[in-house]
């Protein structure tokens, strides 16, 4: 996000808060970029893991606890760490 757009967003949020409105009532959601996360069947995701937008976790994959997944995870693999890397292949 462009820092100037973020500054405008913060000013709007502060105004909303000062006037008793919801903190995000006038948020400009057009500046928020998002992509779907796909988690296929038989996947385990460990506690407190973060999966970033646009990532696909393949069938049967395991994501270790507290991992940060930035890239797609191949089916039947174990990933862990920050950033998550392949630790083991299951098939």
Biopython code that builds the backbone (N, CA, C, O; Angstrom):
import numpy as np
from Bio.PDB.StructureBuilder import StructureBuilder

atoms = [
    (1, "UNK", "N", (0.835, -1.171, 0.000)),
    (1, "UNK", "CA", (0.000, 0.000, 0.000)),
    (1, "UNK", "C", (0.891, 1.250, 0.000)),
    (1, "UNK", "O", (1.900, 1.310, 0.703)),
    (2, "UNK", "N", (0.512, 2.197, -0.767)),
    (2, "UNK", "CA", (1.215, 3.474, -0.831)),
    (2, "UNK", "C", (1.102, 4.171, 0.527)),
    (2, "UNK", "O", (0.011, 4.241, 1.094)),
    (3, "UNK", "N", (2.199, 4.681, 1.047)),
    (3, "UNK", "CA", (2.191, 5.283, 2.385)),
    (3, "UNK", "C", (1.280, 6.506, 2.459)),
    (3, "UNK", "O", (0.720, 6.787, 3.518)),
    (4, "UNK", "N", (1.121, 7.237, 1.355)),
    (4, "UNK", "CA", (0.227, 8.399, 1.365)),
    (4, "UNK", "C", (-1.230, 7.960, 1.524)),
    (4, "UNK", "O", (-2.009, 8.604, 2.227)),
    (5, "UNK", "N", (-1.587, 6.857, 0.865)),
    (5, "UNK", "CA", (-2.939, 6.312, 1.022)),
    (5, "UNK", "C", (-3.146, 5.839, 2.452)),
    (5, "UNK", "O", (-4.229, 6.014, 3.010)),
    (6, "UNK", "N", (-2.127, 5.244, 3.047)),
    (6, "UNK", "CA", (-2.224, 4.782, 4.434)),
    (6, "UNK", "C", (-2.414, 5.965, 5.389)),
    (6, "UNK", "O", (-3.180, 5.869, 6.348)),
    (7, "UNK", "N", (-1.722, 7.076, 5.130)),
    (7, "UNK", "CA", (-1.897, 8.271, 5.959)),
    (7, "UNK", "C", (-3.342, 8.780, 5.896)),
    (7, "UNK", "O", (-3.931, 9.118, 6.923)),
    (8, "UNK", "N", (-3.910, 8.831, 4.683)),
    (8, "UNK", "CA", (-5.300, 9.263, 4.527)),
    (8, "UNK", "C", (-6.237, 8.326, 5.288)),
    (8, "UNK", "O", (-7.183, 8.765, 5.941)),
    (9, "UNK", "N", (-5.956, 7.041, 5.191)),
    (9, "UNK", "CA", (-6.774, 6.029, 5.864)),
    (9, "UNK", "C", (-6.747, 6.234, 7.384)),
    (9, "UNK", "O", (-7.787, 6.166, 8.040)),
    (10, "UNK", "N", (-5.574, 6.483, 7.932)),
    (10, "UNK", "CA", (-5.437, 6.686, 9.379)),
    (10, "UNK", "C", (-6.181, 7.946, 9.818)),
    (10, "UNK", "O", (-6.820, 7.946, 10.871)),
    (11, "UNK", "N", (-6.107, 9.021, 9.025)),
    (11, "UNK", "CA", (-6.834, 10.255, 9.358)),
    (11, "UNK", "C", (-8.336, 10.004, 9.386)),
    (11, "UNK", "O", (-9.026, 10.476, 10.290)),
    (12, "UNK", "N", (-8.855, 9.255, 8.390)),
    (12, "UNK", "CA", (-10.291, 8.932, 8.362)),
    (12, "UNK", "C", (-10.669, 8.094, 9.587)),
    (12, "UNK", "O", (-11.710, 8.323, 10.203)),
    (13, "UNK", "N", (-9.820, 7.123, 9.937)),
    (13, "UNK", "CA", (-10.116, 6.273, 11.090)),
    (13, "UNK", "C", (-10.120, 7.081, 12.384)),
    (13, "UNK", "O", (-10.985, 6.876, 13.235)),
    (14, "UNK", "N", (-9.176, 7.985, 12.542)),
    (14, "UNK", "CA", (-9.146, 8.838, 13.733)),
    (14, "UNK", "C", (-10.386, 9.723, 13.807)),
    (14, "UNK", "O", (-10.961, 9.888, 14.883)),
    (15, "UNK", "N", (-10.806, 10.293, 12.678)),
    (15, "UNK", "CA", (-12.025, 11.101, 12.641)),
    (15, "UNK", "C", (-13.242, 10.274, 13.045)),
    (15, "UNK", "O", (-14.072, 10.719, 13.838)),
    (16, "UNK", "N", (-13.339, 9.063, 12.489)),
    (16, "UNK", "CA", (-14.455, 8.185, 12.841)),
    (16, "UNK", "C", (-14.469, 7.923, 14.346)),
    (16, "UNK", "O", (-15.519, 8.002, 14.983)),
    (17, "UNK", "N", (-13.324, 7.616, 14.901)),
    (17, "UNK", "CA", (-13.225, 7.306, 16.331)),
    (17, "UNK", "C", (-13.626, 8.523, 17.185)),
    (17, "UNK", "O", (-14.367, 8.393, 18.159)),
    (18, "UNK", "N", (-13.129, 9.690, 16.803)),
    (18, "UNK", "CA", (-13.445, 10.920, 17.551)),
    (18, "UNK", "C", (-14.934, 11.251, 17.510)),
    (18, "UNK", "O", (-15.475, 11.827, 18.454)),
    (19, "UNK", "N", (-15.595, 10.882, 16.404)),
    (19, "UNK", "CA", (-17.022, 11.176, 16.239)),
    (19, "UNK", "C", (-17.914, 10.020, 16.682)),
    (19, "UNK", "O", (-19.113, 10.024, 16.402)),
    (20, "UNK", "N", (-17.342, 9.030, 17.371)),
    (20, "UNK", "CA", (-18.142, 7.947, 17.935)),
    (20, "UNK", "C", (-18.584, 6.886, 16.956)),
    (20, "UNK", "O", (-19.455, 6.074, 17.268)),
    (21, "UNK", "N", (-17.993, 6.881, 15.774)),
    (21, "UNK", "CA", (-18.349, 5.859, 14.782)),
    (21, "UNK", "C", (-17.366, 4.696, 14.864)),
    (21, "UNK", "O", (-16.325, 4.781, 15.515)),
    (22, "UNK", "N", (-17.722, 3.618, 14.191)),
    (22, "UNK", "CA", (-16.838, 2.462, 14.111)),
    (22, "UNK", "C", (-15.504, 2.883, 13.513)),
    (22, "UNK", "O", (-15.450, 3.705, 12.598)),
    (23, "UNK", "N", (-14.446, 2.315, 14.034)),
    (23, "UNK", "CA", (-13.087, 2.653, 13.613)),
    (23, "UNK", "C", (-12.874, 2.483, 12.111)),
    (23, "UNK", "O", (-12.049, 3.180, 11.520)),
    (24, "UNK", "N", (-13.613, 1.562, 11.488)),
    (24, "UNK", "CA", (-13.412, 1.296, 10.066)),
    (24, "UNK", "C", (-14.627, 1.672, 9.217)),
    (24, "UNK", "O", (-14.762, 1.198, 8.089)),
    (25, "UNK", "N", (-15.505, 2.512, 9.745)),
    (25, "UNK", "CA", (-16.733, 2.831, 9.003)),
    (25, "UNK", "C", (-16.459, 3.529, 7.671)),
    (25, "UNK", "O", (-17.232, 3.355, 6.729)),
    (26, "UNK", "N", (-15.393, 4.305, 7.563)),
    (26, "UNK", "CA", (-15.106, 4.975, 6.288)),
    (26, "UNK", "C", (-13.798, 4.488, 5.668)),
    (26, "UNK", "O", (-13.185, 5.198, 4.871)),
    (27, "UNK", "N", (-13.372, 3.288, 6.031)),
    (27, "UNK", "CA", (-12.142, 2.715, 5.467)),
    (27, "UNK", "C", (-12.295, 2.536, 3.968)),
    (27, "UNK", "O", (-13.348, 2.113, 3.492)),
    (28, "UNK", "N", (-11.255, 2.855, 3.230)),
    (28, "UNK", "CA", (-11.241, 2.662, 1.781)),
    (28, "UNK", "C", (-10.726, 1.254, 1.495)),
    (28, "UNK", "O", (-9.518, 1.025, 1.447)),
    (29, "UNK", "N", (-11.643, 0.324, 1.307)),
    (29, "UNK", "CA", (-11.262, -1.077, 1.103)),
    (29, "UNK", "C", (-10.699, -1.329, -0.288)),
    (29, "UNK", "O", (-10.173, -2.412, -0.542)),
    (30, "UNK", "N", (-10.793, -0.364, -1.195)),
    (30, "UNK", "CA", (-10.234, -0.540, -2.540)),
    (30, "UNK", "C", (-8.710, -0.594, -2.517)),
    (30, "UNK", "O", (-8.099, -1.115, -3.451)),
    (31, "UNK", "N", (-8.092, -0.069, -1.475)),
    (31, "UNK", "CA", (-6.631, -0.084, -1.390)),
    (31, "UNK", "C", (-6.096, -1.382, -0.788)),
    (31, "UNK", "O", (-4.887, -1.615, -0.782)),
    (32, "UNK", "N", (-7.000, -2.229, -0.280)),
    (32, "UNK", "CA", (-6.588, -3.489, 0.336)),
    (32, "UNK", "C", (-6.537, -4.559, -0.747)),
    (32, "UNK", "O", (-7.538, -4.849, -1.401)),
    (33, "UNK", "N", (-5.356, -5.138, -0.923)),
    (33, "UNK", "CA", (-5.196, -6.180, -1.929)),
    (33, "UNK", "C", (-5.368, -7.531, -1.248)),
    (33, "UNK", "O", (-4.759, -7.794, -0.212)),
    (34, "UNK", "N", (-6.192, -8.377, -1.829)),
    (34, "UNK", "CA", (-6.396, -9.696, -1.244)),
    (34, "UNK", "C", (-6.538, -10.740, -2.348)),
    (34, "UNK", "O", (-6.938, -10.433, -3.471)),
    (35, "UNK", "N", (-6.206, -11.957, -2.006)),
    (35, "UNK", "CA", (-6.357, -13.105, -2.891)),
    (35, "UNK", "C", (-6.832, -14.253, -2.023)),
    (35, "UNK", "O", (-6.538, -14.286, -0.828)),
    (36, "UNK", "N", (-7.559, -15.191, -2.598)),
    (36, "UNK", "CA", (-8.052, -16.307, -1.787)),
    (36, "UNK", "C", (-6.930, -17.242, -1.348)),
    (36, "UNK", "O", (-5.927, -17.410, -2.042)),
    (37, "UNK", "N", (-7.125, -17.843, -0.183)),
    (37, "UNK", "CA", (-6.248, -18.906, 0.313)),
    (37, "UNK", "C", (-6.980, -20.213, 0.063)),
    (37, "UNK", "O", (-8.158, -20.336, 0.397)),
    (38, "UNK", "N", (-6.294, -21.192, -0.522)),
    (38, "UNK", "CA", (-6.909, -22.483, -0.800)),
    (38, "UNK", "C", (-6.235, -23.540, 0.074)),
    (38, "UNK", "O", (-5.019, -23.723, 0.023)),
    (39, "UNK", "N", (-7.040, -24.224, 0.870)),
    (39, "UNK", "CA", (-6.539, -25.323, 1.692)),
    (39, "UNK", "C", (-7.270, -26.572, 1.239)),
    (39, "UNK", "O", (-8.476, -26.712, 1.440)),
    (40, "UNK", "N", (-6.516, -27.486, 0.618)),
    (40, "UNK", "CA", (-7.117, -28.692, 0.065)),
    (40, "UNK", "C", (-7.407, -29.712, 1.171)),
    (40, "UNK", "O", (-7.149, -29.449, 2.346)),
    (41, "UNK", "N", (-7.940, -30.868, 0.795)),
    (41, "UNK", "CA", (-8.356, -31.901, 1.747)),
    (41, "UNK", "C", (-7.181, -32.517, 2.507)),
    (41, "UNK", "O", (-6.051, -32.548, 2.020)),
    (42, "UNK", "N", (-7.475, -33.005, 3.706)),
    (42, "UNK", "CA", (-6.530, -33.754, 4.547)),
    (42, "UNK", "C", (-5.286, -32.958, 4.940)),
    (42, "UNK", "O", (-4.200, -33.522, 5.077)),
    (43, "UNK", "N", (-5.445, -31.664, 5.118)),
    (43, "UNK", "CA", (-4.329, -30.783, 5.494)),
    (43, "UNK", "C", (-4.364, -30.546, 6.998)),
    (43, "UNK", "O", (-5.437, -30.391, 7.580)),
    (44, "UNK", "N", (-3.210, -30.517, 7.618)),
    (44, "UNK", "CA", (-3.077, -30.124, 9.022)),
    (44, "UNK", "C", (-2.349, -28.794, 9.050)),
    (44, "UNK", "O", (-1.301, -28.641, 8.423)),
    (45, "UNK", "N", (-2.905, -27.825, 9.782)),
    (45, "UNK", "CA", (-2.247, -26.537, 9.956)),
    (45, "UNK", "C", (-1.969, -26.377, 11.447)),
    (45, "UNK", "O", (-2.886, -26.386, 12.267)),
    (46, "UNK", "N", (-0.690, -26.231, 11.782)),
    (46, "UNK", "CA", (-0.290, -26.117, 13.175)),
    (46, "UNK", "C", (-0.725, -24.807, 13.811)),
    (46, "UNK", "O", (-1.009, -23.820, 13.132)),
    (47, "UNK", "N", (-0.767, -24.832, 15.133)),
    (47, "UNK", "CA", (-1.175, -23.692, 15.954)),
    (47, "UNK", "C", (-0.387, -22.427, 15.604)),
    (47, "UNK", "O", (0.829, -22.471, 15.415)),
    (48, "UNK", "N", (-1.100, -21.304, 15.521)),
    (48, "UNK", "CA", (-0.510, -19.974, 15.374)),
    (48, "UNK", "C", (0.246, -19.783, 14.058)),
    (48, "UNK", "O", (1.124, -18.925, 13.968)),
    (49, "UNK", "N", (-0.087, -20.571, 13.048)),
    (49, "UNK", "CA", (0.554, -20.406, 11.735)),
    (49, "UNK", "C", (-0.099, -19.256, 10.983)),
    (49, "UNK", "O", (-1.256, -18.917, 11.229)),
    (50, "UNK", "N", (0.653, -18.660, 10.066)),
    (50, "UNK", "CA", (0.153, -17.582, 9.217)),
    (50, "UNK", "C", (0.273, -18.041, 7.779)),
    (50, "UNK", "O", (1.349, -18.438, 7.330)),
    (51, "UNK", "N", (-0.845, -17.984, 7.053)),
    (51, "UNK", "CA", (-0.849, -18.333, 5.632)),
    (51, "UNK", "C", (-1.209, -17.060, 4.880)),
    (51, "UNK", "O", (-2.300, -16.515, 5.050)),
    (52, "UNK", "N", (-0.294, -16.596, 4.055)),
    (52, "UNK", "CA", (-0.491, -15.325, 3.354)),
    (52, "UNK", "C", (-1.447, -15.478, 2.179)),
    (52, "UNK", "O", (-1.694, -16.588, 1.709)),
    (53, "UNK", "N", (-1.980, -14.358, 1.711)),
    (53, "UNK", "CA", (-2.970, -14.376, 0.637)),
    (53, "UNK", "C", (-2.401, -14.978, -0.637)),
    (53, "UNK", "O", (-1.226, -14.810, -0.961)),
    (54, "UNK", "N", (-3.269, -15.683, -1.345)),
    (54, "UNK", "CA", (-2.903, -16.277, -2.621)),
    (54, "UNK", "C", (-2.214, -17.613, -2.534)),
    (54, "UNK", "O", (-1.856, -18.183, -3.565)),
    (55, "UNK", "N", (-2.013, -18.140, -1.326)),
    (55, "UNK", "CA", (-1.294, -19.396, -1.143)),
    (55, "UNK", "C", (-2.256, -20.581, -1.237)),
    (55, "UNK", "O", (-3.389, -20.512, -0.760)),
    (56, "UNK", "N", (-1.792, -21.667, -1.858)),
    (56, "UNK", "CA", (-2.528, -22.927, -1.892)),
    (56, "UNK", "C", (-1.749, -23.958, -1.099)),
    (56, "UNK", "O", (-0.557, -24.163, -1.328)),
    (57, "UNK", "N", (-2.434, -24.609, -0.162)),
    (57, "UNK", "CA", (-1.843, -25.700, 0.610)),
    (57, "UNK", "C", (-2.364, -26.985, -0.013)),
    (57, "UNK", "O", (-3.564, -27.259, 0.029)),
    (58, "UNK", "N", (-1.461, -27.778, -0.592)),
    (58, "UNK", "CA", (-1.840, -28.985, -1.320)),
    (58, "UNK", "C", (-2.375, -30.089, -0.428)),
    (58, "UNK", "O", (-2.167, -30.083, 0.786)),
    (59, "UNK", "N", (-3.065, -31.034, -1.045)),
    (59, "UNK", "CA", (-3.688, -32.143, -0.334)),
    (59, "UNK", "C", (-2.680, -32.891, 0.537)),
    (59, "UNK", "O", (-1.565, -33.183, 0.103)),
    (60, "UNK", "N", (-3.085, -33.195, 1.769)),
    (60, "UNK", "CA", (-2.276, -34.006, 2.665)),
    (60, "UNK", "C", (-1.059, -33.314, 3.253)),
    (60, "UNK", "O", (-0.257, -33.954, 3.933)),
    (61, "UNK", "N", (-0.906, -32.025, 3.004)),
    (61, "UNK", "CA", (0.269, -31.304, 3.516)),
    (61, "UNK", "C", (0.110, -31.028, 5.010)),
    (61, "UNK", "O", (-1.000, -30.998, 5.540)),
    (62, "UNK", "N", (1.244, -30.829, 5.669)),
    (62, "UNK", "CA", (1.267, -30.477, 7.088)),
    (62, "UNK", "C", (2.075, -29.190, 7.236)),
    (62, "UNK", "O", (3.199, -29.083, 6.744)),
    (63, "UNK", "N", (1.474, -28.209, 7.931)),
    (63, "UNK", "CA", (2.145, -26.939, 8.200)),
    (63, "UNK", "C", (2.496, -26.929, 9.684)),
    (63, "UNK", "O", (1.610, -27.022, 10.533)),
    (64, "UNK", "N", (3.776, -26.817, 9.996)),
    (64, "UNK", "CA", (4.223, -26.814, 11.382)),
    (64, "UNK", "C", (3.729, -25.604, 12.153)),
    (64, "UNK", "O", (3.457, -24.551, 11.576)),
    (65, "UNK", "N", (3.616, -25.766, 13.456)),
    (65, "UNK", "CA", (3.141, -24.686, 14.322)),
    (65, "UNK", "C", (3.994, -23.427, 14.155)),
    (65, "UNK", "O", (5.211, -23.503, 13.989)),
    (66, "UNK", "N", (3.341, -22.288, 14.201)),
    (66, "UNK", "CA", (3.964, -20.960, 14.105)),
    (66, "UNK", "C", (4.728, -20.706, 12.811)),
    (66, "UNK", "O", (5.614, -19.853, 12.764)),
    (67, "UNK", "N", (4.386, -21.437, 11.777)),
    (67, "UNK", "CA", (5.032, -21.227, 10.477)),
    (67, "UNK", "C", (4.403, -20.043, 9.759)),
    (67, "UNK", "O", (3.244, -19.701, 9.993)),
    (68, "UNK", "N", (5.184, -19.423, 8.879)),
    (68, "UNK", "CA", (4.682, -18.354, 8.014)),
    (68, "UNK", "C", (4.805, -18.863, 6.582)),
    (68, "UNK", "O", (5.905, -18.997, 6.044)),
    (69, "UNK", "N", (3.650, -19.143, 5.978)),
    (69, "UNK", "CA", (3.616, -19.743, 4.641)),
    (69, "UNK", "C", (3.414, -18.640, 3.613)),
    (69, "UNK", "O", (2.346, -18.034, 3.535)),
    (70, "UNK", "N", (4.466, -18.385, 2.819)),
    (70, "UNK", "CA", (4.418, -17.321, 1.805)),
    (70, "UNK", "C", (4.197, -17.869, 0.410)),
    (70, "UNK", "O", (3.720, -17.153, -0.471)),
    (71, "UNK", "N", (4.543, -19.149, 0.196)),
    (71, "UNK", "CA", (4.446, -19.761, -1.130)),
    (71, "UNK", "C", (3.559, -20.992, -1.069)),
    (71, "UNK", "O", (3.296, -21.531, 0.006)),
    (72, "UNK", "N", (3.099, -21.434, -2.240)),
    (72, "UNK", "CA", (2.280, -22.640, -2.303)),
    (72, "UNK", "C", (3.029, -23.827, -1.689)),
    (72, "UNK", "O", (4.254, -23.925, -1.767)),
    (73, "UNK", "N", (2.250, -24.725, -1.078)),
    (73, "UNK", "CA", (2.812, -25.935, -0.472)),
    (73, "UNK", "C", (2.378, -27.124, -1.325)),
    (73, "UNK", "O", (1.188, -27.317, -1.573)),
    (74, "UNK", "N", (3.342, -27.910, -1.767)),
    (74, "UNK", "CA", (3.040, -29.074, -2.600)),
    (74, "UNK", "C", (2.244, -30.100, -1.802)),
    (74, "UNK", "O", (2.378, -30.179, -0.581)),
    (75, "UNK", "N", (1.412, -30.889, -2.493)),
    (75, "UNK", "CA", (0.685, -31.952, -1.799)),
    (75, "UNK", "C", (1.650, -32.919, -1.111)),
    (75, "UNK", "O", (2.750, -33.170, -1.605)),
    (76, "UNK", "N", (1.229, -33.452, 0.022)),
    (76, "UNK", "CA", (1.942, -34.486, 0.764)),
    (76, "UNK", "C", (3.370, -34.075, 1.138)),
    (76, "UNK", "O", (4.317, -34.847, 0.989)),
    (77, "UNK", "N", (3.497, -32.835, 1.629)),
    (77, "UNK", "CA", (4.779, -32.376, 2.147)),
    (77, "UNK", "C", (4.573, -31.774, 3.535)),
    (77, "UNK", "O", (3.465, -31.378, 3.896)),
    (78, "UNK", "N", (5.651, -31.714, 4.297)),
    (78, "UNK", "CA", (5.640, -31.067, 5.603)),
    (78, "UNK", "C", (6.479, -29.805, 5.463)),
    (78, "UNK", "O", (7.620, -29.854, 5.003)),
    (79, "UNK", "N", (5.899, -28.663, 5.868)),
    (79, "UNK", "CA", (6.637, -27.402, 5.845)),
    (79, "UNK", "C", (6.643, -26.813, 7.248)),
    (79, "UNK", "O", (5.718, -27.028, 8.032)),
    (80, "UNK", "N", (7.698, -26.069, 7.551)),
    (80, "UNK", "CA", (7.791, -25.418, 8.862)),
    (80, "UNK", "C", (8.765, -24.256, 8.769)),
    (80, "UNK", "O", (9.620, -24.209, 7.884)),
    (81, "UNK", "N", (8.619, -23.319, 9.701)),
    (81, "UNK", "CA", (9.561, -22.216, 9.814)),
    (81, "UNK", "C", (9.006, -20.890, 9.364)),
    (81, "UNK", "O", (7.848, -20.768, 8.964)),
    (82, "UNK", "N", (9.891, -19.882, 9.446)),
    (82, "UNK", "CA", (9.557, -18.526, 9.036)),
    (82, "UNK", "C", (10.700, -17.991, 8.184)),
    (82, "UNK", "O", (11.710, -17.541, 8.725)),
    (83, "UNK", "N", (10.562, -18.029, 6.879)),
    (83, "UNK", "CA", (9.421, -18.520, 6.101)),
    (83, "UNK", "C", (9.398, -20.052, 6.075)),
    (83, "UNK", "O", (10.422, -20.703, 6.282)),
    (84, "UNK", "N", (8.234, -20.604, 5.821)),
    (84, "UNK", "CA", (8.076, -22.052, 5.785)),
    (84, "UNK", "C", (8.860, -22.658, 4.627)),
    (84, "UNK", "O", (8.812, -22.167, 3.500)),
    (85, "UNK", "N", (9.578, -23.727, 4.926)),
    (85, "UNK", "CA", (10.328, -24.478, 3.913)),
    (85, "UNK", "C", (9.959, -25.952, 4.038)),
    (85, "UNK", "O", (9.472, -26.397, 5.077)),
    (86, "UNK", "N", (10.195, -26.693, 2.976)),
    (86, "UNK", "CA", (9.896, -28.133, 2.997)),
    (86, "UNK", "C", (10.869, -28.837, 3.941)),
    (86, "UNK", "O", (12.088, -28.720, 3.823)),
    (87, "UNK", "N", (10.278, -29.570, 4.876)),
    (87, "UNK", "CA", (11.059, -30.340, 5.844)),
    (87, "UNK", "C", (11.117, -31.805, 5.439)),
    (87, "UNK", "O", (12.117, -32.492, 5.650)),
    (88, "UNK", "N", (9.997, -32.271, 4.841)),
    (88, "UNK", "CA", (9.908, -33.692, 4.494)),
    (88, "UNK", "C", (8.848, -33.873, 3.417)),
    (88, "UNK", "O", (7.876, -33.121, 3.359)),
    (89, "UNK", "N", (9.038, -34.860, 2.577)),
    (89, "UNK", "CA", (8.041, -35.258, 1.590)),
    (89, "UNK", "C", (7.401, -36.548, 2.080)),
    (89, "UNK", "O", (8.099, -37.489, 2.456)),
    (90, "UNK", "N", (6.075, -36.592, 2.075)),
    (90, "UNK", "CA", (5.359, -37.738, 2.641)),
    (90, "UNK", "C", (5.085, -38.839, 1.621)),
    (90, "UNK", "O", (4.851, -39.981, 2.015)),
    (91, "UNK", "N", (5.106, -38.541, 0.352)),
    (91, "UNK", "CA", (4.866, -39.565, -0.698)),
    (91, "UNK", "C", (5.916, -39.454, -1.748)),
    (91, "UNK", "O", (5.904, -40.214, -2.716)),
]
sb = StructureBuilder()
sb.init_structure("model")
sb.init_model(0)
sb.init_chain("A")
sb.init_seg("    ")
for serial, (resi, resn, name, xyz) in enumerate(atoms, 1):
    if name == "N":
        sb.init_residue(resn, " ", resi, " ")
    sb.init_atom(name, np.array(xyz, "f"), 0.0, 1.0, " ", f" {name:<3s}", serial, name[0])
structure = sb.get_structure()
